[in-house]
Amino acid sequence: MRTYIKNLSILGLAMIFLSSLGSCEATRNMNNKQKGAVIGAAGGAILGAIIGNNAGKGGNGEVGAVIGGVVGGAAGVIIGDRMDKQAQKIEEEIPGAVVERVDEGIVITFDENSGVNFDTNKYNINPASQATLDKLTGVLVEYPDTDVLVVGHTDSTGSDEYNMTLSKNRAYAVTNYFTQTKGLNPGRFTTNWFGETAPIADNNTVEGRAQNRRVNIVIVPNEKMKKEAEKQAQGN
């Protein structure tokens, strides 16, 4: 009986959130924690934030498998709250980065103007980028129950093959800095790359190419966080 009542309570909470989506204004005003309860069971929005409509091009594996599905109901509320706090911490520590809360994840975009950049045709981490990655390392240490996806991109200058390799090398440079230089657990990290196939700006302009030369870092809740959230939601 006690479990049945708890399940009804969780279902009721989810229904309240679902009913609020009927109003566009209510949807716009919901915070990320609340949205986590009703988004659904796919990480498609995160994929869109990273690669737009270019899913399946380039890369070394299934990005979607890393992102995983979204947990709904009361557990989703708990996860959303934790990820909101982590995103806020990143914004405080790295004010130049573009930080977005998408589904249950955090998408960070570093381009030439926002903290992590590379010299032309290079993939080594320069001192300025090290300082930014050091700050992000501190946040990842503070919030250990997350997995991290690092994704590299380039502009359209150069051949397709060259850009694919360059984006791979840059993505691995970031991953290796976290795991080899800073000592973070390699098991938390997955690395992917898309060359020039996923632009977010016009490659015909200098400004657009600068935006396309970027690295995305996606932070998502790991299985431990999800299980703990589900137990907390059930009152255990």
C-alpha positions in Angstrom: 0.0 0.0 0.0 2.8 2.4 0.9 4.5 1.8 -2.5 1.2 2.3 -4.3 0.6 5.6 -2.6 4.1 6.8 -3.5 3.6 5.8 -7.1 0.3 7.7 -7.2 2.1 10.7 -5.8 4.8 10.6 -8.4 2.3 10.1 -11.2 0.3 13.0 -9.9 3.4 15.2 -9.9 4.1 14.3 -13.5 0.5 15.0 -14.5 0.7 18.4 -12.9 3.8 19.3 -14.9 2.3 17.9 -18.1 -0.9 19.9 -17.7 1.2 23.1 -17.3 2.7 22.5 -20.8 -0.7 23.4 -22.3 0.2 27.0 -21.8 3.0 28.4 -23.9 3.7 31.0 -21.3 4.0 28.4 -18.6 6.4 26.4 -20.7 8.6 29.4 -21.3 8.6 30.2 -17.6 9.4 26.7 -16.4 13.0 26.3 -15.1 15.2 23.4 -16.2 14.5 21.4 -13.1 10.8 21.4 -13.8 11.3 20.6 -17.5 13.3 17.5 -16.5 10.1 15.9 -15.2 8.3 15.9 -18.6 10.7 16.1 -21.5 10.5 12.5 -22.5 12.9 9.7 -23.2 15.4 10.9 -25.8 18.5 13.1 -25.9 17.6 14.5 -29.3 17.8 18.1 -28.1 21.4 17.7 -27.0 22.3 16.2 -30.3 20.7 19.2 -32.0 22.8 21.5 -29.8 26.0 19.8 -30.8 25.6 18.8 -34.5 22.3 20.3 -35.7 20.8 18.2 -38.5 24.1 16.4 -39.2 23.6 13.3 -37.0 25.4 10.3 -38.5 28.1 12.2 -40.3 31.7 11.6 -39.1 32.6 10.6 -35.6 33.8 7.4 -34.0 30.6 6.0 -32.5 27.0 6.6 -31.5 26.8 10.0 -29.8 23.2 9.3 -28.8 24.2 6.2 -26.8 26.5 8.4 -24.7 23.8 11.0 -24.1 21.2 8.4 -23.2 17.5 8.9 -22.5 15.9 11.5 -20.2 14.5 10.4 -16.9 11.0 11.7 -16.3 8.7 12.1 -13.2 10.0 13.0 -9.8 13.4 11.5 -10.5 13.7 13.9 -13.4 13.0 16.8 -11.2 15.8 15.8 -8.8 18.3 15.3 -11.6 17.3 18.6 -13.2 18.0 20.4 -10.0 21.4 18.9 -9.6 22.3 19.7 -13.2 21.0 23.3 -12.9 23.4 23.8 -9.9 26.3 22.4 -11.9 25.5 24.6 -14.9 25.4 27.7 -12.7 28.8 26.8 -11.2 30.3 26.5 -14.7 28.9 29.9 -15.6 30.4 31.4 -12.5 33.8 29.8 -13.0 34.0 30.4 -16.8 32.0 33.5 -17.7 33.2 33.5 -21.3 31.9 30.1 -22.1 28.5 29.4 -23.8 26.7 27.2 -21.3 23.2 25.7 -22.1 21.0 23.4 -20.1 19.5 21.0 -22.7 17.3 18.1 -21.6 19.1 16.6 -18.6 22.5 17.7 -19.9 24.8 20.7 -20.0 26.2 21.7 -23.4 29.3 23.9 -23.2 30.6 25.5 -26.5 34.1 26.8 -26.7 35.1 28.7 -29.8 37.8 31.2 -30.5 36.0 33.8 -28.4 35.0 31.7 -25.4 37.9 30.1 -23.6 39.4 27.1 -25.5 40.9 27.8 -28.9 43.7 26.4 -31.1 46.3 28.0 -33.3 45.8 27.6 -37.0 46.3 23.9 -38.1 47.4 23.0 -34.5 45.7 20.9 -31.8 47.9 21.4 -28.8 46.3 23.0 -25.7 47.8 26.5 -25.3 48.3 28.2 -21.9 45.0 30.3 -22.2 43.0 27.2 -22.9 44.7 25.3 -20.1 43.5 28.0 -17.6 39.9 27.5 -18.8 40.0 23.7 -18.7 41.6 23.9 -15.2 38.5 25.7 -14.0 36.2 23.2 -15.7 38.2 20.4 -14.1 37.4 21.8 -10.7 33.7 21.7 -11.4 33.9 18.1 -12.7 35.7 17.1 -9.5 33.0 18.8 -7.4 30.2 17.0 -9.4 31.6 13.5 -9.9 28.4 11.7 -10.8 28.4 12.8 -14.5 29.7 11.5 -17.8 31.5 13.8 -20.2 31.3 13.9 -24.0 34.0 15.9 -25.9 33.2 16.8 -29.6 35.5 18.5 -32.0 34.6 20.6 -35.1 36.4 22.7 -37.7 35.5 25.2 -40.4 35.4 24.4 -44.1 38.9 25.5 -44.9 41.0 22.6 -46.1 39.9 19.2 -47.4 37.2 17.1 -45.7 39.7 14.4 -44.7 42.1 16.9 -43.2 39.4 18.6 -41.2 38.1 15.3 -39.9 41.5 14.4 -38.6 42.1 17.9 -37.2 38.8 17.8 -35.3 39.6 14.4 -34.0 43.1 15.5 -32.8 41.6 18.6 -31.1 38.9 16.7 -29.3 41.4 14.1 -28.0 43.7 16.9 -26.9 40.9 18.2 -24.7 40.0 14.7 -23.4 43.6 13.8 -22.7 44.2 17.1 -20.9 41.3 16.2 -18.5 42.3 12.5 -18.1 46.1 12.5 -18.4 47.2 15.9 -17.2 44.5 16.6 -14.6 43.9 13.0 -13.6 40.2 12.7 -14.1 38.7 9.2 -14.5 39.0 8.2 -18.2 35.8 6.1 -17.8 33.8 9.3 -17.6 34.9 10.5 -21.0 33.9 9.8 -24.6 35.5 11.6 -27.5 33.9 12.3 -30.9 34.6 14.5 -33.9 32.7 15.8 -37.0 35.3 17.8 -39.0 33.5 20.4 -41.1 30.2 18.5 -41.4 28.3 20.3 -38.6 28.7 24.1 -38.9 26.7 26.4 -36.7 27.6 29.6 -38.7 28.4 30.7 -42.2 31.7 29.4 -43.4 31.8 32.2 -46.0 32.6 34.8 -43.4 35.6 35.2 -41.1 33.3 35.4 -38.1 31.4 32.3 -39.1 34.5 30.2 -39.5 35.7 31.3 -36.1 32.5 30.0 -34.6 32.7 26.7 -36.4 36.2 26.1 -35.1 34.9 24.8 -31.8 34.9 22.1 -29.2 31.6 21.1 -27.5 31.7 19.6 -24.0 28.5 17.8 -23.0 28.0 16.8 -19.3 25.2 14.3 -18.6 24.1 12.4 -15.4 25.7 9.0 -15.1 23.9 5.9 -14.0 24.7 6.4 -10.3 23.1 9.8 -10.3 20.0 8.4 -12.0 19.6 5.5 -9.6 20.1 7.8 -6.6 17.5 10.1 -8.0 15.0 7.3 -8.5 15.6 6.0 -4.9 15.1 9.5 -3.5 11.9 10.0 -5.6 10.6 6.8 -4.1 11.4 7.9 -0.5 14.1 5.3 0.0 
